[in-house]
């Protein structure tokens, strides 16, 4: 016949199980991926959203600058575009600007 556990023992086991679960979920497997894999993931985003990943951690701070393709929707401020272009650390293969009102002259900056 199994021995009955006291309420304190059951509570202690619940806390232990919850700590084990927390430490497993705190593990950041995504950031452990190599840069080239992270770049493939970020290529699926608009550049604005890829740049936002830089606040996740130090590991992510410069990953977006390795993108060979930059994609923008509507560009309200050309300084944002030129800032992204100057931060790029790799040769740019493509630049997509999905703003129907953008002229080549307005993007020249």
N, C-alpha and C positions, 0 to 999 in steps of 0.2 A: 504494500500500500504506500503511495507516494506521500512524502511529508508535506504538510501544508505550509505555505509561505505566509509570513506576516505582511501586513500592508506596507511596512517600510521596505521590506525586501523587494516587493513587486514594484514599488515606486522607484527604487534604486535601479532596478533592471530597465525600467522605462527610460530613465534619464540616460543610462549607459547606451541603450539602443538609439536614442535620439542623438547623442553625441557622435556615435559611430556614423549615423546617417549624415549628420552635418559635415563631418570631416570628409566623407566621400563626395558630397555635393559641392564642397568648397574647392575641390580639385578642378583646375582650369585646363582641361584637355585641349580646348580649341587653341589657346595661346601656345601650347607646346608644339603645334604643327610648324613645319618649316615655312619660311617666308614665301616661297613659291606657291605653296598650297593656300596660304592666307591671301595672296594676291589673286589667285583664281576665284576665291570666294568674293573678294571685294570688287572684282571686275563685273560682278552681276548687279552692282549698285550704281546709282548716280554718284558722281564724284562728291557732291555735297554730303551724301550719307556715308560714303567711305571715309571722308575726312572726319566725320563725327566719331568714328571708331577710335580715333586717336586719344580720346579721353578715357578709354577703358582701363588702360594701364600703361606703364612705360614700354612694355613689350609692343603695344599697338601704336605708340606715338608716331612712328615714321613709316609704318607698313604701307599706308596709302600712297606715299611718295614713290613707291616702287611700281605703281600702275603704269603700264605702257599705253593705256587708252584712258582718256579722260572724257566723261560724259556729263553734260550739263543740260538742264531743262531751260527754263527762262532765266536769262542773266539780267538781273536788275542793276547790278553794280559791276562794271568791267574790272574794278580793282580786285574783286574776288577771283575773277578768272585769271588775271595776270599774277596774282599771288599764288594760285594753285599751279600755274605754269612754271613760275620761278622756283617753287618748292620741289618740283619733280626731280628725282635723282636718277632717272633712267631716260634713254632716248624715247621720245614720244612717237608711237606708231600712228595713232589716230586721235583726233579731237572732234567730238560730236557736240554740237550746240543745237538743241532742239527748240530754239526760240525763233518763231517764224518772223518776228519783227527785227531780228538782229541782222545788220548789214555787215559785210566784210570790213567796212571802214570803222564801224563801232567796235568791232572785235580786234582790230589791229593793235590796240593798246595792249 
